[in-house]
Structures are given as C-alpha cells and as structure tokens.
Amino acid sequence: MNTGELRASALRTKSIEDLEKQLLELLKEQFALRMQKGSGQLNAPSQFKVIRRGIARIKTLIAQKQVNERSEVTDK
C-alpha cells in the first residue's frame, strides 16, 4: 500500500464503499505482516505503524461520513 493513498486529503474524496474496500485491504495487509513477524520473515517492522494508522484514519473517515449522511437525512 502506497502511503500517499493513506493521506486524509486523498481519502476524503472517496465514497464509503471505496473506503471500506481499502480498509479490508489494509486489514489483510496487517494480517500478512503479523504472519511474517511470527515466522521471522518480517523485513520492515515500521510498516505496522503505517498500516495501523491508516486503518484508524479510514475508520474515522467512515464514521464521519456516516454521521454527515444521517444529519443530512434528519435535516430534510
């Protein structure tokens, strides 16, 4: 995963569905990193931090978008 794809400014332009797809990709990547760590084949332990923060960033944006959608529906 490219770190440029995890910038909040780039993520804000995506739909909730796209964010959920990207979240699933990051979770799979996180799992793969854990497996590499367990087998002693992990080359870049710093990737854990990048992936973990990317997951948190996407979950936050999904929650914000859902709140905005709910408030738009109740305003009408």
Residue pairs with C-beta under 8 A, 6 or more apart in sequence:
1 25
1 26
1 29
1 50
1 51
1 54
3 50
4 10
5 11
5 22
6 50
6 53
6 54
6 57
6 58
8 57
8 61
11 19
11 22
11 57
11 58
11 61
12 61
14 22
16 62
16 65
16 66
19 58
19 61
19 62
19 65
20 62
22 58
23 55
23 58
23 59
23 62
26 51
26 54
26 55
26 58
27 55
29 51
30 48
30 51
30 52
30 55
33 42
33 47
33 48
33 51
36 42
36 43
37 45
